[in-house]
Amino acid sequence: QLQASGGGAAQAGGSLRLSCAASRSIFSIYIMGWYRQAPGKQREPVAAITPGGTTNYADSVKGRFTISEDNAGNMVYLQMNGLKPEDTAVYYCNADLRVGDPRFVYWGQGTQVTVSS
């Protein structure tokens, strides 16, 4: 249902962009977002965007990361600027209907982001 791409390696201060393709049925009504999981840590939310375009971000990425969507292509992007070594993690695309039912939560495959100092 979700196909993530992008990521890779970057120097501190650099930029990367993640992409996530979703089916139309999901994209039109689900809250789309990105999570990340660093080694030895729990998965944490990074950014999310509602079908209406409202966005929210983790405090740690505010001002550096931007989540956006392409309605025509059913795509969600995470533009990551000003990368820091602590941004190193596996990033996951997420779609959540926010009804408290795991049947309505989807995850894409993880994509590695590695930031060197």
Secondary structure as GFF3:
##gff-version 3
##sequence-region A 1 117
A	DSSP	beta_strand	2	6	.	.	.	ID=ss1
A	DSSP	beta_strand	8	11	.	.	.	ID=ss2
A	DSSP	beta_strand	16	22	.	.	.	ID=ss3
A	DSSP	alpha_helix	24	27	.	.	.	ID=ss4
A	DSSP	beta_strand	31	37	.	.	.	ID=ss5
A	DSSP	beta_strand	44	49	.	.	.	ID=ss6
A	DSSP	beta_strand	55	57	.	.	.	ID=ss7
A	DSSP	beta_strand	65	70	.	.	.	ID=ss8
A	DSSP	beta_strand	75	80	.	.	.	ID=ss9
A	DSSP	three_ten_helix	85	87	.	.	.	ID=ss10
A	DSSP	beta_strand	89	96	.	.	.	ID=ss11
A	DSSP	three_ten_helix	102	104	.	.	.	ID=ss12
A	DSSP	beta_strand	105	107	.	.	.	ID=ss13
A	DSSP	beta_strand	111	116	.	.	.	ID=ss14
###
